[in-house]
Amino acid sequence: MLIFQPPIICCILGAVAVQLLQVIETSKLPRKKRQDYTSLQFYFNLLCSIGIAGIIGYIYFDGDHSYGKIVYFHTGVSSPVLVKKLYARMPAVVRAKS
């Protein structure tokens, strides 16, 4: 399976949509509480979130599936949150070893 097929592209677009919503929401905050859009950390987090959505999409949809685009998009939207929650629930002993 090629990396940039429609299911994976839809997953990536879902992650981009979440990031755009986050930028819109934080732009409403006062200037002191806003994210620094010029920092490398902001762009690193943005790219990692989009990358996670692409990886999860590749893992989930590696084969001949005929789901709708909304399923792929939803997978991309939820995958960064899913990975973050899984990491937060991991026992401290396991996280300390890695």
N, C-alpha and C positions, 0 to 999 in steps of 0.2 A: 504494500500500500504506500502510495506516495504521501509525503508529509502534507502538502497543501491541497487536499481534496476538499470538496464542499462541506462535509461534516466538520472538519477541523477548522476551516475558515469561519464557519458559523460559530464555533466555540470561541475562537479568538475575537470575533466581533462582539460576542456577549461580554467578554472581559473588558473590551474597549468601552462598551456602553456603560458598564459599572464605573469604570475610571472617569469617564466623562461626567456622569452623574455626581460623582464625588467632587470633581473640580467645580461643578456648578454650585453644589451645596456649600463648599468651603469658601467660594468667592463671595457669598452673602455675609460672611463673618466680618467683624472689624479687622482692619489691616494687621493689627498685632497678633491676632489669633489665626490668621490664614496660613496656609502652607506656603513654603518658599518654593515657588515654581522654577526658580533658577538654580536650585541645588541639585547636585548629582544624586543625592539620596532619593529625591522625589522621582527622578527618571529611572533610577535603578529599581525602585519598588514598582513603578508602572510597568516596566519591561518584564520583571519577574512575575507579576500578576498575570500578564498576558501570556507569558511563556508557560505558566502552570496550566492555564486554560487550554493551550495547545497540546500540552503533554497529556492531560486528562482526556481530552477529545481523541487523541491518537490511541490511547489505551482502550477507551470505551468503544470506539467505533472502528476498530481494526478488523474489517471484514465487510461482507456484503449485507448491510442493513438498509432498510428502507424507511427509516423514521422521518418525520417531518422536520423541516428546518427549525421549527420552534423548539423541538427537543434538543437539537444541537446547540442552539442559542442559549437555552436554559442551562445546559450543561456548562457552557462557558461562563455564564453569569455566576453560577453557584460553585464552581470548582475552586477558586481561590479561597472562598470562605470555608469550604469543606476541608481543604488541606490545613488551613489555620486552626480550625476547631479540632481536627484530628491531632495536630501537634500539641495543642493546649491540653488535651485529655491524656496525652501520653504520660506514663508515670515518670517522675523526676529522675529515678534511677536510670531509666533507659535513655533519657535526654542527656544525662551527665556523661554517659559512655560515648556518645556520638560526637 
